[in-house]
Amino acid sequence: FLPTAKLFHLKLKKRSTETHCDVTMDNTRNRQFIVSLYALVGVVLAGGVLSWDQNRYSLTIGPVTYCVTAGAVFGSLLSVISTDYLGRKPTLMISSTLFFYSWTMILYSSSHAMLVAARFIAGVATGLLSVVAPIYIGEISFKSRRETLSSLIYILINVGVLLMYLCQNTWAIFQVWAEGIFSALSLLSILLLFFIPESPYFLINKDKSKAKSTLQYLRSPDPSEELNELISEVGKSPTGLPTLDMMNSFDTRKALVITSFLFMTQTSCGVVLIKFLSTNGHVFTGDMKLYRILFGVFLLLQVLIAMMYWKFVTDARRKRIMLATL
């Protein structure tokens, strides 16, 4: 009887331990998801920047049509430095602050020059966000969850596109206050960013105790093994700036060139081109309001469908599908 009772006790203890681990893992995953959402509210703002209708100001030509792109190039280059020197969280906050200034300037604009400056600032914010957001999500999440959480970026940017289309193509009050709504979202983004932790990868060189507490909050109650891995990985960086050090690797440079070419090709001949042209009135004719809203719905649906389909596709087939999109 005693051996049987002892065996039963051990089984109960093991089951209790497994249940506790499962609950802890679920809590950690929930935290990662919530932190990712808080960090990516700014992506909704970027979607609004891309789909803002400049026809309302009779600005179909001139610097205002390309200053967003110029600002995005400058912002993306600046973000490579700021993410390593200032941190991921401050860079996200700077981006959201620039979004707020941009939308507020458009809301109270009194001249063409002010609109051009506002759109350039919006481009800088978009460039900063486009670099730091994937880095932050990748560094706070489990490897098995990075694909899912990173896909939130593409979902939320299309949510922003659809929201702007709805604001500018529905009732008059939303048309008037479209910029005001996005200014409020900018403030919300700044507020939420106060509640997210800094990336443990950035903290490892600044304060190891904070890095450990962040890992405990986002990964596991006992992050000793992961902390040692981080210390070892960051220690391999000759300059202490991992984002810049990645360019020292030939494989990284090769992957960057290939993916940049594919991305530029897809951008030049796909839905992104239609998205930009639609804001200038060059794509839709007739009832443009309805077409733009339907186009925004289509963009959101195609990302959601791609996400669900992607989980059932092997790595080898993913390459073929990506090339097929060209």
Secondary structure as UniProt FT lines:
FT   HELIX           2..39
FT   HELIX           41..51
FT   HELIX           54..57
FT   HELIX           63..65
FT   HELIX           67..85
FT   HELIX           88..107
FT   HELIX           112..140
FT   HELIX           143..145
FT   HELIX           146..168
FT   HELIX           172..176
FT   HELIX           178..193
FT   TURN            194..195
FT   HELIX           200..203
FT   TURN            204..206
FT   HELIX           208..218
FT   HELIX           224..235
FT   HELIX           242..245
FT   HELIX           246..248
FT   HELIX           250..269
FT   HELIX           271..278
FT   TURN            279..281
FT   HELIX           288..310
FT   TURN            311..312
FT   HELIX           315..324
//
